[in-house]
Amino acid sequence: MNKKIKNPKQVAVAILCFIIALFSMNVSAQKTYHLASPDGKLRTTISVGDQITYTLSHGTTGILNASPVSMTLESGEVLGKSPKGVKIKLSGVNRTVPSPFYKKSEVTENYNELALTFNGNYGLIFRAYNEGLAYRFVTNRKGNMIIHEEEFTLNFQKDFMTYAAYSVNGEGTFESQMHNSFEGPYVHLPLSGLNTKRIFYLPALVELDEGKKLCITEVDLYGFPGAWLNGNGAQSLKVVHSGFPKKTEPRGSSYFILEREKFIAKTEGSCTFPWRLLIVAENDAALLNTDMVYSVAEPCRIADPSWIKPGKAIWDWWHGTALTGVDFRSGMNTETFKYYVDFAAKHGLEYVLVDAGWAVNPDNILAGVRAGMDFAELVKYGRSKNVDILVWMSYRAFHHDMDNVSRYYAELGVKGFKIDFQDRDDQQIEDYIYAAAETCAKYKLLIDFHGIHKPTGLQRTYPNVINYEGVMGLEWVKFGDQQTLDLVTNDVTIPFIRMVAGPMDYTPGAMLNANKQNFRVISSEPMSQGTRCRQLATYIVFDAPLAMISDRPSNYEKELDCFHFMAKIPTVWEQTVPLENRVAEYVSVARKKGNEWYIGGMTGWKENELTLDLSFLGDGNYKIELFTDGVNANRIASDYKKEIINIPANRKLTVKMAQGGGFAGRIY
């Protein structure tokens, strides 16, 4: 239940402290409205005249000059152009809400809100949080609307450095770039240096003055396409949207867009549009603990989500169902997956994920399973061992008959789907994502979306959507370019950008580890870039309510010290505390579950030493089971040291990391 402010006078005081509605009129009849965050640091000024613009600053840090917002309808009407009949409504919220499948057990929602209504039939809502600014359009009209385009332009005060992930499809048309798996590496360039012929997807990160950061993303995409950004060769970014699909045809695991409309969305006349989020972090560490996406998102639509079970899954695809030490031919057969069930049961893993290759017809998964696979037997066997089964399927296979597919596999006893190859973010995809979440929730099925864009708050609205890919993950060591692939730098960049949007299915857990010189792209026996301890750390650093155990069981059986530690790490948490952090250089975090804390960290290709402040532990005597890079880890990446030591009384713990290294520990 929400814990609201007990004294109504507090609300009145908060509203009076907004610095809102002190508007003035000049000769052009422009009105200005001022909105500040509850702590007074974040400030925006909304100007309403011939157009609507807003500015943004934080403390003494200037961020945005006047930046216009509007929405153009197919009729030519522009929402935001010379609006009339302005009405304002002021409000404030300060409450806590439960967040049971998240990086903390509850989230504080604290913001000041200014709602502007124009002409009586559309408006803008601005919310100032201590963590940033959110705004969205709302409409109240009869009939339906067709949206031609949205104006979402960011005019920065300086030529700030920016982290952006381009589409992997080069310099083709913007539409061609939008067919994308959302797994590109980040470039680090000034705003003026961004390639004007390429677009990049959200989230994106801008480095402000005074060490502050601005993370740009969006929430609640129902009925609207996802946003891409494009630079103008100067200090501005503008939004680019995918056109609404007009003609499609099935191809492989997805659908190919043959033709698009000139408009971007078809909506009801009365609706709310996506939130535009500008998350402001006072330092790098704050990016690991922001809750703004979760806070802004629509609350849970599932009446009783208690059936949702986070956990870990042993997963076959990364190691190709290639097993050793068994007396049967491993592959896509019941014997192999019963072996996985036995392994999961032995080590306390909740799930076995059966990936691609099990269906007779991968585009019609109700046609049955291939010879040698018996899902009913596998589910029954898993149940006897307290291990549940998840199955892979393509977007195309699920989309065309999602209710029957969901009902059939739920009745069979399967507990969820990994749905792959969406690879777009137009309105058609966004509407499908919500429909998939709702349908699977009806049948109490989890979803792990792959080939998908970043999370946009759906993990709160439908928490059965338990994880998302949309990240350059460990699978890239199987097929990436050996000369240019750099997952080590990627790993210490994505927590501050991609992970701000929500959980990510990175699929870690490699037991074959390599330094920069020894790394090879080998699909059949893949290895990680970086050290063994780095792989342990990923389970603590990366948010993943459903986490994959990716390597073959025999590799784990040879490394039980590491694997036992890995298998016990929780996947959802009660508390998160960022430690020492610097974007693209190193990351470290502490997380609490029950009476135990876990700490984990990673560095780039440069050796590093961090002194961690563990004062959050409070009074008492604590020990730590600590895994650190071995003295020879720069040469042999699998080298590690395990020790159990006392946490110092001064609560300072120094850890050393090798090149591409990491550390992981359990405090008790």
N, C-alpha and C positions, 0 to 999 in steps of 0.2 A: 504494500500500500504506500502511496506517496506521503511523505512527511512534509506538510506545508507549513509556512510561517504561522506561528501560533498567534501572534499579536497583529490584528489587521492594521494597526497604526504603523507597523513596520513597512507595510506595502505603501501606505501614503507617503511616508518619509522617503522611501526609495524612489517613488515617482517624482517627488519634489526635487530630488537630487539628480535627476536625469540630465539636467542642462538641456531640456527639450522645450520645444515650442516657443523659444525666444526668437520669433521670426520677425524679419524686417521686410519692408517693401521699398524697392528703388524705382527709378523712372520707367523701367521696362516691366514693372509689376512682377518681378521675380521674388519668390518667397523662399526663405531658408529655414531649415529646421535642424537643430543640433541634438545629437544623441550620443551618450557616453555609456561605457560599460559600468557595471556596479562598482568596480574599484577606481573608476575615473580615469584610467590610463588610456583606454582605447576611445577614440573620438571620431565621429563622422559628421559631416555637414551635408545635408541633402538640399539641393537647390531645385526649385520647380519654376520654370518659366517657359520659354519656347521648347525646351527639352528638360529632361530630368537628369541631373548629375549628382554624384556624391564624391566626397574626398575621404581620405583615411589617414590617421596618424596614431602613433602609440607613444605616450610620454613625449620626449623631445625628438622622437624619430618620425620624420615625414615619410609617408609611404606612397599615397596616390594623390595626384592632382585631380581636378574635376574629371570624372569618368562617366560617360553617358550610359543610360540603360533605356531600352525600349523593346517593343515587340510589334512586328509588322504583320498584319493580317493579309490574307490573300486578296481581300477587297481593296487593299491599299491603305486602309486605316492604320494609323500608327499609335499604339498604346504608349503614351509617354510624350507625345508631341502636343505642345500647348494645351495641357490638360486644364479642365475647368472644374469648378465646384469642389474644391479641395476640402476634405474633412479629415481630421486627425483623431486618433485614439491612442492613448498612452496606457501602458501596463507594465508590470514587472513580475518576474517569477523567481522564487528561490525555494527549491525543494530537492529532495533526493529520491531517486527511483532505483529499483532493483535491476541488476544487470547480471543475470545468472550464468551466462555463457560468454564471459568477457574477461578482460585483463584485471578486473576488480569487481567486487561483489555489488557495489552500488555506485551510482553516478550522480553528481550534483548538477542540477540544471539551474543556472543563475544568470538571468539576462534582463535587460531593459528593452522594451519593444515600442516601436513607433509604427503604427499602421496608417497609411495614407490612402484615402479613397478618392477617386476622380470620377466625375460625371455620373456618380452613383452606380457604375457598372464594372469598374476595374480598379485595381489598387496595387500598392507595393507594401510589403511588410519588411521592416528592417529590425534586426535584433543585434544588440551589442552585448556580447559576452566578454568576460575577462580574457578569454582565449582568442577572440576574433569577432568578425562581423559576418552575419548571414542576411541575405535578402532573397525575396521571391516575389513574383507576380501572382496576383489572384484575379479572377474574373467572376462576374455575376451577371450572365447574359442568357437570353433565351436561345434555344436551338443549339447548333454545333458551330465550331469555329475551325478554320484552317489557318495554321501559323506559317507564314512565308519565311520569316527569319526572326532571330532574336539578336539584339545588340547587347553584347556583354564585352565591354572594352575596358582595359586596365591601363591608365596613363600614369606611369610611375614618375616619381620626382627626380630620380637619378637613373643612370645606366647601370643598374644593379647586376651582379653575377647571378646566374640562373642555372638550375638543374632541370633538364627537360629530356623526356624519352620520346624520340621521333617514332613515327610509324616505321616498320621495317621494310616498307615497300618503296623506298627511294623517292625520287622527285616526279612521280606521275601526277595525274590530276588529284586534287584533294579527295574526291570520291574514291579513287582507286587506292589511296593511302589508308582509307578507313576500313578496308577489309584486312584485319590485323589480329594477331593473337595477344597483343598488349604485353609483350615480353621483351621489349627492347632495353638496351643499356642506356644509362643517363649520360648526356653530354653536359659539360660545365662551361658555360659561355656567358658573356655579357648579353643583356637584352638586345643590344644593337647587333650582336654577332650571330644571333639565331638565323638559321637558313629560312629565308622568306618563302622558298619554294616547298618547304616541308611543314607538316603540322605535327604537333605533339599532344599526347593524351594526358589526362589528369590522373593523379595529382602531379603538380609541378611545384618546385621550391625556388623561392627568390631570397637571396641573401641581402638583408637590409643593413643599415648602419648600426653601430653599437652592439654587434654580434647577434642581432635579432634576425628572425627568419619569418617568411610568409609562405604558407602552404595553401595552394589554390586547389579546391576540389568542389564536388557537388553532391547533393543528397536528394533522395525521393524522385527517381527518374520515371515514375509511372506515367505513361501517356506522352512521353517526350524523349527525343534522342539524347545521347550523351554528348558532352562538350569536348571539342578539341581546341587547341590554341595555335595561333600563328603570329609570328613576329613581323614587325613592319620595317625592320632595319634601323629602328631608333629605340625609343624607350617605352613602347606600347605593345600590348598584346590584345588580340581580338579573338572572339569565339568563331568557330567554324562548326557547322552541324551537318550531319548526313541527311540527304534527301529521303523522303518517305519512299519505300520500295513500291514500284508500280508493277513490275513483272519479275517473277523469280522462277527458277527451275531447280529441281533437286540435282545435286551433284555430290557424289561421295557421301560424306558424313554430314553435309550441311546443305545450304541452298545458295545458288549463285544469283546475284542481282543482275538481271538483263537490262532493266531500265528503272530509273528513279523519277519521282515527281519533282517539280520545281519547288515544292513546299517541304517543310520539315516535319510537320505534325498535324494530325486531325484530332481535335479534342471536343469535349462537351463545352457548352457556353459558360457553365459555372464550374470552375475547377481551380485547383492550386497547381502552380508550376514548380519545377525543381528549385531547391535552395541553392544559391550560389554562396560558397563558403570561402572566406579569406581568414585563415587561421594564423594568428600572430603568436610566435613563440619568443620569449625573452632570451632564450638560449637554446642550444641544440638539444640538451637533455629534455626540455619541455615538450619537444615533438614526440617523444616516446610515451608521454603520459597525458596527452590531450584527449578529451572525451567529446569534442565538439561534434564529430560526425554522429556518434551515438546519441548525444543529447538532442540534436536537431531532428533526427529521424523520427518517422511516425512510430508510435508505440506498438507493442506486440499485438497482432491480430489473432493469435492463437489463444483461445480461452484458457486452456490448461496445457502449458508446454512441458510438464514434468516428465513426459515420456522421452524427451530429447536427451540423448546420452553422448556427451563428448568422450573422447578417448583416442587411442592409437590403433592403427591398422597395419598389419603386415601386408605388403603390396608386391605383386609379382612382376609388373611391367619393367621396372627399372633394371632388374637383373635378369629379365627374360625367362622367368620360370626355369632357370637352369640351376638344378640342385646337384649337390655332391653328397656322397655317403648314403645314398638310398639304393634300394634294390628294385626300383621300377624306373621306367623311362619318364622323366619329368617333362611336363608340358601342360597344355590346356586339357587336363583330364581330372576326374574326381579324385584319383589317388593323390595327385600333387596337391590339390587344395585341402584334402583331409590332413595331409602332412603340415600344411600351413596352419590349419586349425589346431593341431596338436602343439605346434610351436607357440602359437598365440596363447593357448591355455596354460602351457608350461610357464610362460613368462608374464602372465597377467595382462595380455593385450586384449582389447575389447572386440576388435574386428579383424576380419580377413576381407581384403578388397580383391575381387576378380576383375581384372582389367580386360582390354580389348582382345577379341579372338574367341570368345565362348559361344557366340551366336551363329547359327546356320546362315542366317541372312542378317548382317549387321544393320541393314536399313529397315528391317522388319523383325524386331526382336520377339514378337509373339509367334514367329514361325518355328521356334524351338532352339535347342542348344545342339552343339556339334556332337558327333559320336564320341563317346568316352566321358562326356560331362553329364552329370545328373544333379541338377540344382536341388531338387526335392531331397535327395539323399544327403547332399552337402549341408543344406540348412538344418536338417534333422541331426546330423552328426555334430554340427557346430553348437546346436542347442544343448546337446548332451554334455558339452564341454564348457558351456557358458560363453561361447564366442559367437558373435553375430556376423552375417554375411552382407557385404555391400557389392554392387555390381556396376560396371562401366556400361555406358551406352552413348551413342552419338546424339547430338541435338536433333538431327533429322529423324532418327528412329523414335525419339521420345516425343517430339513436337507433334507429329501427325496423328497421334492416338494416345495422348498423355493420360487420359482418365483410365482407359482400359489397361494400358501398360502398368500404371501405378496400382490399380486394383489387383491385377494378376500377380504381380511380384510381391505385393503386400500379403496377399492370401497364401502365397508360397512360403512366406516367412522371411523374405529379404527385408533388411532394415533401412536401405537407402541406396541412392544412385550417385555415381559420378557421371555427370553429363558434360560432354566435350564438344568442341568445335563450333561454338556459337560465332566467335570471331567477328562480331560486328556490334555496333551500339546504336543502330537506328531505332525509331519508335517501335517498329515491328518486333525487334528483339526485346526491347524493354517491357512491352506488354506481355510477351511470352514468358519472360523471367518471373514476373509477378504471378502469372497463371500457373507456371510450374511450381512455384513456392506454395501457392494456395492448394493446388491439387495434391501435391505430396504431403502437405500438412493434413489434409483430409484423411489420408491413408497412413498417417504416422510414419512417414518416410523422410529420411535425411537427404539433403542434396549437397554435393561437393561440385561446384561449377568449375570446369576447366575450359580453356579456350574462351576466356571471358574477360571483360574489362574489370576495373577496380570495383570494390564494394561501394555501394552508395546508400548505406543505411538499412538495407534489407535484412541484415543480420540481426537487427533489433525488431523489425516489423514481422519477419518470419524467421525466427531463430533456428528453424529446421534447415535453413540454408546455412550450413555449419562451416563452410569454408569456400574460398575462391582461389583460383590460380591468378591470372593477370599479373604474373611476376616472372622474371628470369630466374628460374629455379635450377635445382640440381640436375634435371633431365638434360640440360644443355651440355653436360660433359659427355653425353652419348653421341651428339651429332653437331656440336658447335664447331666453329672455325678454330682449329688448334692454335693458330698464330695470334688471333685477336681476342679469343674468349678470356674474360677476366672476371670470374665469379667472386674472387677475393675482394676486389674493390666494390663490386656490386653488393656483396653481403653487408658491407659497412655503410652503404648508401641507402638501400631500400628501407631500413627501419625508420628513417627520418622522412621518407617521402611516400612510397607506396603503402607502408604499413599504417600511416596516419589515417588512411581510408578504412582500414579494417583488416581482418585476418587474411593470411596468405598461405596457400598450399605449396610451399617451396619444395617439399618432398626430400628432406635430408636423411642422414643416417649412414653415409658411406664408411665402410671399414677399410677400404683400400684408399690410401691417402698419398698425395704427391705434392712435392714442392714445384716451383715454377719450371725448373729445368727438367724434371722427370715426368711431368704431366703429359699424358697422351689421350686423345679422343679415341676411346675403344667402346663400341656399343655393347659387345657381348660380355665384357668384364669391366664395367665402368669404374672410374676412380674419381675422387674429389680433388679439387684444388685446395691446398691448405692442409692444416694438420688434423690429427684425430680429435684433439680437444676442441677444435673449431666446430667439428660436426656435433659434438656433445652440446656445445654452447647454443647451437641453432634452436634446439628444443626449448631453451629458456628465453632467448632473445626474440625469436619470431613468434608472433601471435598465430595460433593455429588450434582452435578447439577440437578439430579432427586432424591428427598429425600422422603422417606416413612413416613406417619403418621400411626403408626402401631396399636394403641390401638382402642378399640371400641368407637364409638362416644359418648355413654352415659357417659363414664369415662371422656371424655373431657368436656362435658357439665356441669359436676359437678365441673370442675376445670378451669373455663373460664379465670381467670387471667393468669394462666400458658399457657393455650392453645392459647389464643389470641396472646401472645408474640411469642410462637412457630410458629404459622401460618404465622406471618409477616416476619420472618427471611428470607432474600434472600437465594438463592441457588448458585448463581454465583456472583463474586465480582469484584471490580475495583482495590482494593489494599489489600494486606495482610501484617501485621506486627506481627512477633512473639514477645511474651512478656517474661514471666519467664518460663523456661522449663528445665526439667531433665528427660532423658529417663527412663521409667518405674517407675517414682515417681510422676511427675506432668507435666501438659501441659497447656499452655494458649496462646491465640492469639487474635489479633484485626483484623477485616475485614471491609472494607468500601464499601458501595453501595450508590450512590447518595450523599446526604448531611448527611448521618447518618453512624456512626460506630457501630459495634457490637463487644463486647468482651465476651469471654467465656473461661472457664478453668475447669480442673478436677484434682483430686488428687487420689493417691492410697488409701489403707486401713488405712493410717496414717493421722490424722488431720494435716492441713497445713494452713499456713498464708503466703500470697504473697503480696508484695508491687509492684504494677504495674506502670511502667513509661509510662504515656500517653502524653509525650511531642510531639508526632507526630501530635497531634490535632492542634498545632500552637496557634496563638492568638485568643481571643474571649472568650465568656462566654458559657459554656456547662453544660447541665444537663444530668443525667443518670438515666434511669429506670433500677433498679438493683434488680436481684433475687439472694439471698444468702441463704445458709443452715440455717435453724432455730436453735435456741438455743438447742432444743431437737432432732435435726436430727440424732444424734448418736443412739438414742433409737427408734425414729419414723422417718424413712427415708423420708417420704413425708412432713415433717415439713420444711417450708421455710419462708423467710421474703422478702417482696417486698417493696421497697422504691424508692422515686424520690429525688435525692440529687444533689447538685452542684458539678461539678468537681473542685477539689481544684486548686488554682492559681498555686501551685508548680507542678501541673500535676502528683501528686503521689496519688494513690488510693490503700488502703489496704483492702484485702478481706480475710475472714476466711472460710475454708472449713472443713466440718465434715469428719468422716471416710467414704471413698468412696464418697466423696462429690464433689461439683462443684459450679460454679457461672455463671451467664449470664446477660448481660446488653446491653441496647441500648442507645447510646450517641447521643444527638441532640442539 
